[in-house]
Each structure stands twice: as C-alpha cells, then as structure tokens.
Amino acid sequence: MVNIAGQLTLEEFLALPEGDVYYELVDGQAVPKVSPKYFHSTLQLALGLLIRAWCKGKGRVLPEWAILLKRRGKDWVPLPDLTYISYERLPASWKRNEACPAIPELVIEMISPDQTMKQLEDKAKDYLAAGVSRVWVVDSEAINIRVFLPDGSCEVYTDNTPIVDELLPGLELTTKQIFEEAELI
C-alpha cells in the first residue's frame, strides 16, 4: 500500500504505482475517483464506441486517461470519463504509456450518484479555463447531456435534438441515440 497523504508534486503523483483505485491530482492532493456503477459504465462505453466510429483517422477517444493541465495556476491531473483529442493536437505517431500531454478538444464526464450537477459544472469551468474546447456532462437520471462552451454558455440536449459542433465536424449524436446504445432506454 502506497501512502499518498500530504502534498504531492506533479512528478510524485505521476510516479504513483497503478492500482485498483484511480486518482486525480487536485491542489496537490491525490483524490480518489469514485468507482463507476452500471449506468456510468454503459454510457461511457456507448459514447466511446460512437465517438470512436466517427474519429477514426482524425484522433483518439479514450476512457479514464489522465490529462496534464493547470487549474488556478497549479498542476491538475483530472481523469475524465472520456477524452477526445485530434491528431492535430497529439499526432497519431505519439504512443507512450503516460498521461495525455496535450489539451484535448473534448472531455466527457458522467455524473455519479455521489456528485451534484454543481460540482460537475465547476469542473467543466475548470476544464474550459485550462484550454479544453468542449465539456459534455452526461446525466443518466435526467437523461440529458449538457455541453459547456468556452464563452461560459451551456446547452442542454435531450431526446432527438442532435449535438452538432463545428469543432467536431461530421459528428452528430442525439441523447436518445446514446442512451439507446447504452441500453438505458
């Protein structure tokens, strides 16, 4: 068992051994990430598969991939549920077993039962302030997806309204399609 109490530098955090518990680095602290439940896992898989089908040859979409960012001037290593990063930002030739070194276009977070929408809204703002272009927050209870934009606005998508974004040309998904793929409706 590794002792991770106290303040950690980015280097100390990145040197932690892999284990059964995943951590995010927040304000110098290793904060454990909640273990996903069924709704979370099935939505994560469904979205990952749908986005992967779209992004072949354009970029990569990965689950639970740590990203090296800054939050309020401090090192921050969040672990989004899904990350999409284009080959323009991180070339296809990049193949290292380490945290994502570039700022992605899109991160997706699923609300867990112990989280509030306010917590995820704050995290979305932190992602955007760090340079992430879009943040999607998926709410399995409300059956909606909130898309947070750099200008501070947020659009809520439900049912058959397509999520279309010039940042992700050719990607067109609906909340209904995603939740059906996840076999939740």
Wavefront OBJ file of the C-alpha trace (Angstrom):
o trace
v 0.000 0.000 0.000
v 1.362 3.393 -1.005
v 0.956 6.350 1.334
v -0.390 9.275 -0.677
v -1.275 11.597 2.181
v 0.036 15.149 2.101
v 1.020 17.449 -0.734
v 2.317 15.814 -3.886
v 4.283 17.351 -6.700
v 3.252 16.518 -10.259
v 6.284 14.242 -10.554
v 5.405 12.384 -7.322
v 1.810 11.985 -8.452
v 2.787 10.648 -11.878
v 5.216 8.208 -10.225
v 2.466 6.591 -8.119
v 2.088 2.900 -8.973
v -1.016 1.756 -10.816
v -3.579 0.003 -8.683
v -7.242 -0.752 -8.194
v -8.030 2.860 -7.239
v -7.674 5.725 -9.736
v -6.673 9.173 -8.537
v -6.860 12.739 -9.801
v -4.326 15.362 -8.724
v -6.226 18.348 -7.318
v -4.461 21.130 -5.416
v -1.516 18.848 -4.640
v -3.737 16.083 -3.276
v -4.336 12.632 -4.736
v -8.142 12.469 -4.768
v -9.646 9.012 -5.371
v -12.089 8.744 -8.228
v -15.379 7.017 -7.457
v -15.732 3.521 -8.850
v -18.259 3.640 -11.722
v -21.624 1.938 -11.446
v -23.680 0.343 -14.229
v -25.292 3.470 -15.782
v -21.948 5.254 -15.767
v -20.069 2.342 -17.314
v -22.587 1.551 -20.020
v -22.884 5.219 -21.055
v -19.116 5.556 -21.093
v -18.800 2.526 -23.355
v -21.647 3.614 -25.666
v -20.272 7.127 -26.102
v -16.752 5.809 -26.558
v -17.853 3.455 -29.322
v -19.977 6.090 -31.090
v -17.223 8.705 -30.992
v -14.551 6.175 -31.973
v -16.519 5.250 -35.094
v -16.562 8.953 -36.042
v -12.950 9.812 -35.160
v -11.038 7.049 -36.958
v -8.233 8.761 -38.814
v -8.971 12.082 -37.044
v -7.934 11.459 -33.466
v -8.382 9.208 -30.482
v -11.057 8.783 -27.844
v -10.051 7.079 -24.623
v -11.675 6.321 -21.276
v -10.137 7.273 -17.934
v -6.991 8.847 -19.440
v -5.225 11.328 -17.170
v -4.606 14.782 -18.680
v -1.806 17.162 -17.675
v -3.490 20.545 -17.121
v -3.285 23.623 -14.907
v -6.081 24.653 -12.532
v -5.855 28.029 -10.828
v -2.116 28.098 -11.501
v -1.437 24.651 -10.032
v -0.776 21.307 -11.652
v -4.028 19.451 -12.191
v -4.368 15.900 -13.455
v -8.045 15.092 -13.954
v -9.202 11.700 -15.152
v -12.191 12.364 -17.422
v -14.581 9.547 -18.187
v -13.794 10.065 -21.896
v -11.255 12.227 -23.694
v -11.178 13.070 -27.393
v -8.013 14.588 -28.815
v -7.336 15.132 -32.505
v -4.192 14.074 -34.296
v -3.600 17.782 -34.909
v -3.077 18.277 -31.181
v -1.426 14.927 -30.470
v -0.098 13.166 -33.586
v -1.082 9.582 -34.387
v 2.607 8.705 -34.092
v 2.558 9.580 -30.352
v 2.496 6.280 -28.490
v 3.653 6.494 -24.899
v 2.260 4.905 -21.775
v 1.742 8.159 -19.914
v -0.737 10.927 -19.198
v -2.076 12.995 -22.084
v 0.466 15.796 -22.607
v -1.735 17.970 -24.844
v -5.002 19.770 -24.209
v -7.890 17.801 -25.738
v -10.775 19.190 -27.745
v -13.407 17.333 -25.724
v -13.770 15.776 -22.300
v -16.873 13.935 -21.188
v -17.896 13.384 -17.580
v -20.741 11.196 -16.314
v -22.494 12.322 -13.137
v -22.020 9.703 -10.443
v -24.628 9.167 -7.716
v -22.466 10.961 -5.132
v -21.888 14.027 -7.351
v -24.034 17.080 -7.939
v -24.566 18.950 -11.184
v -22.978 21.992 -9.487
v -19.771 20.017 -8.851
v -19.634 18.941 -12.494
v -20.424 22.481 -13.711
v -17.492 23.765 -11.643
v -15.254 21.038 -13.043
v -16.419 21.901 -16.576
v -15.442 25.539 -15.966
v -12.017 24.385 -14.749
v -11.544 22.279 -17.896
v -12.509 25.215 -20.116
v -10.225 27.608 -18.214
v -7.389 25.088 -18.758
v -7.968 25.237 -22.522
v -10.236 22.262 -23.194
v -12.546 23.300 -26.038
v -15.745 21.453 -25.041
v -17.037 19.633 -21.993
v -20.008 17.287 -22.060
v -21.666 16.273 -18.804
v -23.948 13.256 -19.085
v -26.772 12.926 -16.562
v -28.194 9.395 -16.543
v -31.051 10.318 -14.202
v -32.298 13.340 -16.154
v -31.407 11.636 -19.463
v -29.655 14.686 -20.843
v -26.263 15.937 -21.933
v -25.016 19.406 -21.077
v -22.466 20.880 -23.456
v -20.291 23.573 -21.904
v -18.661 26.104 -24.230
v -15.642 28.380 -23.708
v -17.827 31.523 -23.675
v -19.435 30.252 -20.456
v -22.672 29.156 -22.063
v -24.214 25.738 -21.665
v -26.621 23.932 -23.960
v -28.788 21.069 -22.702
v -29.609 18.258 -25.124
v -32.459 15.809 -24.662
v -34.266 13.242 -26.777
v -33.715 13.644 -30.547
v -32.060 17.074 -30.656
v -28.733 16.458 -32.407
v -25.491 17.530 -30.790
v -23.680 19.146 -33.703
v -20.478 21.122 -33.227
v -18.171 22.788 -35.752
v -15.275 21.687 -33.531
v -16.224 18.062 -34.242
v -17.190 18.151 -37.938
v -19.310 15.235 -39.050
v -20.135 14.065 -35.529
v -23.873 14.145 -34.951
v -25.305 12.342 -31.940
v -28.564 12.590 -30.032
v -29.141 11.908 -26.375
v -31.727 9.298 -27.326
v -29.240 7.553 -29.636
v -26.569 7.481 -26.906
v -28.918 6.197 -24.202
v -30.346 3.588 -26.591
v -26.821 2.431 -27.473
v -26.208 2.119 -23.725
v -29.466 0.117 -23.442
v -30.800 2.505 -20.802
v -33.976 3.469 -22.680
l 1 2 3 4 5 6 7 8 9 10 11 12 13 14 15 16 17 18 19 20 21 22 23 24 25 26 27 28 29 30 31 32 33 34 35 36 37 38 39 40 41 42 43 44 45 46 47 48 49 50 51 52 53 54 55 56 57 58 59 60 61 62 63 64 65 66 67 68 69 70 71 72 73 74 75 76 77 78 79 80 81 82 83 84 85 86 87 88 89 90 91 92 93 94 95 96 97 98 99 100 101 102 103 104 105 106 107 108 109 110 111 112 113 114 115 116 117 118 119 120 121 122 123 124 125 126 127 128 129 130 131 132 133 134 135 136 137 138 139 140 141 142 143 144 145 146 147 148 149 150 151 152 153 154 155 156 157 158 159 160 161 162 163 164 165 166 167 168 169 170 171 172 173 174 175 176 177 178 179 180 181 182 183 184 185
